[in-house]
Amino acid sequence: MSTRMKIVGILTARPGKASELGAFLSAMRIRSRAEPGNLRWDIWRDKANPDRFVLDELYADKAAVAAHRDAAHFKDYAAKIGDLADRTPITLDPVEVD
């Protein structure tokens, strides 16, 4: 079984904040992708609701997630994201599927 860790974040921009949220996430993407244990950090935008963004993150293991959460750019994200969006993070374990 894989030790990879997947995180999906659903973010809905606060009124009038969608552009600012998009720019903020784009900067976060660049820094997060540079982390050694990061395997994927993609941003998706909901076609039905342009105020909603989905983050698709994949890490090598739990240690990589811990390092991500300890990084200065994540701490900055955690401090600012509440002003920009409502956020629902989902942490997933891999499941063998036939």
Stockholm file with secondary structure:
# STOCKHOLM 1.0

chainA/1-98         MSTRMKIVGILTARPGKASELGAFLSAMRIRSRAEPGNLRWDIWRDKANPDRFVLDELYADKAAVAAHRDAAHFKDYAAKIGDLADRTPITLDPVEVD
#=GR chainA/1-98 SS CCCCEEEEEEEEECTTCHHHHHHHHHHHHHHHHTSTTEEEEEEEECSSCTTEEEEEEEESSHHHHHHHHHSHHHHHHHHHHHHHEEEEEEEECCCCCC
#=GC SS_cons        CCCCEEEEEEEEECTTCHHHHHHHHHHHHHHHHTSTTEEEEEEEECSSCTTEEEEEEEESSHHHHHHHHHSHHHHHHHHHHHHHEEEEEEEECCCCCC
//
